Amino acid sequence: MDYYINFQGVIDQESSLKLTNAILKAPKINAKKIHLFFSSLGGSIYDGFLLASIIRNSKVPITIHATNHVDSIANVVYLSSKERTAESYAKFYVHGASVQGNFDAKALEDKLTEIKTNNIRIAYFVSENCSLKLKEIQKMMETGTTISAQEAFKKDIVTLIMKREIPLDALQEDIIYVN
C-alpha cells in the first residue's frame, strides 16, 4: 500500500515533528512506499537537516514531489530523497543563510560564524545530491537564485517532471502550514 503525505508550509519545530511522526507511522501501517507532496518557503536550518536525515533513513522508501515552491532549506529536504519529481510549474530558490536579532560585538561575530558554517553545510549537501558543483551552488546562494523545474531537471535536482495527484482513495496525511 502507498501512503501519501501532503506537506505544505514552513519548516519549523512543530511542522517537522508532524512530518517525522507521519514518516515513522508508515511501517506501522504496512506502507510500502511514501509519496511526499512537498512545498515550502523554507524555515529552520536545524529542522531542515533533521528532516533530511529522517527521510534518508526511513525504513519505507520516500518519493518527494515538488508541488509549488521549494525554497531555502526546503532544498535540503527535497534533495534528501533519491526519487524526486516535480510539477512543471514548480520553482526552486536557493540563498545564503541569515539570522535576525540584536547583537553585541561578540554575539555578532558568533552569528557570522554560524551563517558561514550553515552556508557551507547547505552548499555541500546540495552539491553532493545533484550535478551542481560546489562553487556553482555557492555562487547561486550568494546571489539568491530562482530556477524553474525544467532548469532543476537539467541540474539533476529533479529526476522527473510530471503531473501528479493524490488518489481519492489513498491513505493520506495532511500537514499544512500557511507561511
C-alpha positions in Angstrom: 0.0 0.0 0.0 1.2 3.5 -0.8 1.0 6.3 1.8 0.6 9.9 0.8 1.8 12.8 2.9 0.9 16.3 1.8 3.3 18.8 3.4 2.7 22.5 2.5 4.3 25.2 4.6 7.1 26.4 6.8 9.8 24.1 8.1 9.9 24.6 11.9 9.9 22.5 15.0 6.1 21.9 15.0 5.7 21.0 11.3 9.0 18.9 11.4 7.7 16.9 14.3 4.4 16.2 12.5 6.2 15.2 9.3 8.6 13.0 11.3 5.7 11.3 13.0 3.9 10.7 9.7 7.0 9.1 8.2 7.6 7.0 11.3 4.0 5.8 11.1 4.5 4.3 7.6 6.0 0.9 8.7 3.3 0.5 11.4 0.5 0.8 8.8 2.5 -1.5 6.4 3.1 1.2 3.8 5.4 0.0 1.0 6.2 3.5 -0.3 5.7 7.1 0.9 4.8 9.8 -1.6 5.6 13.2 0.0 3.8 16.0 -1.9 6.0 19.0 -0.9 6.0 22.8 -1.0 7.8 25.1 1.4 9.3 28.6 1.5 11.9 27.2 4.0 12.4 27.9 7.6 14.7 26.4 10.3 18.1 25.1 9.1 18.3 22.7 12.0 14.8 21.3 11.3 15.6 21.1 7.6 18.6 18.9 8.2 16.7 16.9 10.8 14.0 16.1 8.2 16.7 15.3 5.6 18.1 12.7 8.0 14.7 11.2 8.8 13.9 10.9 5.0 17.2 9.4 4.1 16.9 6.8 6.9 13.3 5.9 6.5 12.5 2.2 6.6 10.0 2.9 3.8 11.2 4.4 0.6 10.2 8.1 0.1 9.5 9.9 -3.2 9.2 13.6 -2.9 7.1 15.5 -5.4 7.5 19.3 -5.6 4.1 20.9 -5.9 4.9 24.6 -5.8 7.8 26.3 -4.1 11.0 24.6 -2.8 12.9 27.5 -1.3 15.8 27.9 1.1 16.3 25.0 3.5 13.5 23.1 1.7 16.0 22.3 -1.0 17.9 20.2 1.5 14.7 18.4 2.5 13.8 17.8 -1.2 17.3 16.6 -2.1 17.3 14.1 0.7 15.2 11.7 -1.4 16.7 9.7 -4.2 13.4 9.9 -6.2 12.4 13.5 -6.8 9.6 14.6 -9.1 8.1 18.0 -9.7 5.1 19.7 -11.3 6.1 21.6 -14.5 5.3 24.9 -12.7 7.4 24.2 -9.5 10.3 26.5 -8.7 13.4 26.2 -6.7 15.1 29.1 -4.8 18.5 29.0 -3.1 20.1 31.7 -1.0 22.6 32.1 1.8 21.7 31.7 5.5 20.6 34.6 7.6 19.8 35.5 11.2 17.6 38.1 12.9 18.1 39.9 16.2 20.1 42.5 18.1 23.7 41.6 18.9 26.7 42.9 20.7 30.1 42.6 19.0 30.8 39.1 20.3 27.4 37.8 19.5 27.6 39.3 16.0 30.9 37.5 15.4 29.4 34.3 16.6 26.4 34.7 14.3 28.6 35.5 11.4 30.5 32.2 12.0 27.2 30.4 12.3 26.0 31.9 8.9 29.2 30.9 7.2 29.1 27.4 8.6 25.4 26.9 7.6 26.2 28.2 4.1 28.9 25.6 3.8 26.7 22.8 5.1 23.9 23.6 2.7 26.2 24.0 -0.3 27.9 20.7 0.3 24.6 18.9 0.8 23.1 20.3 -2.4 26.3 19.7 -4.5 26.5 16.1 -3.2 22.9 15.3 -4.2 22.7 16.8 -7.7 25.0 17.7 -10.6 25.8 21.2 -9.4 29.4 21.7 -8.5 30.2 23.2 -5.0 31.4 26.5 -6.4 28.3 26.8 -8.6 25.9 26.3 -5.8 27.9 28.7 -3.5 27.6 31.4 -6.2 23.9 30.7 -6.6 23.5 31.1 -2.8 25.5 34.3 -2.7 23.2 36.0 -5.3 20.0 34.3 -4.4 18.9 32.3 -7.4 15.5 31.0 -8.6 15.3 28.2 -11.2 12.3 26.5 -12.8 11.5 22.9 -12.6 12.9 22.5 -16.1 16.2 24.1 -15.1 16.3 21.9 -12.0 15.8 18.8 -14.1 18.8 19.8 -16.2 20.9 20.1 -13.0 19.7 16.7 -11.7 17.8 18.3 -8.8 14.5 17.0 -10.2 14.6 13.4 -11.6 11.3 13.7 -13.5 8.8 16.4 -14.3 5.3 15.1 -14.2 1.7 15.9 -13.2 0.7 14.1 -10.0 -2.4 14.0 -7.9 -3.1 12.1 -4.7 -5.6 9.4 -5.5 -9.1 9.9 -3.9 -9.0 6.6 -2.1 -5.4 6.9 -0.9 -4.2 6.7 2.7 -3.3 10.3 3.2 -2.0 12.7 5.9 -2.0 16.5 5.5 0.5 18.8 7.2 -0.5 22.2 6.1 1.0 25.4 7.5 0.4 28.8 5.9 3.8 30.6 5.6 
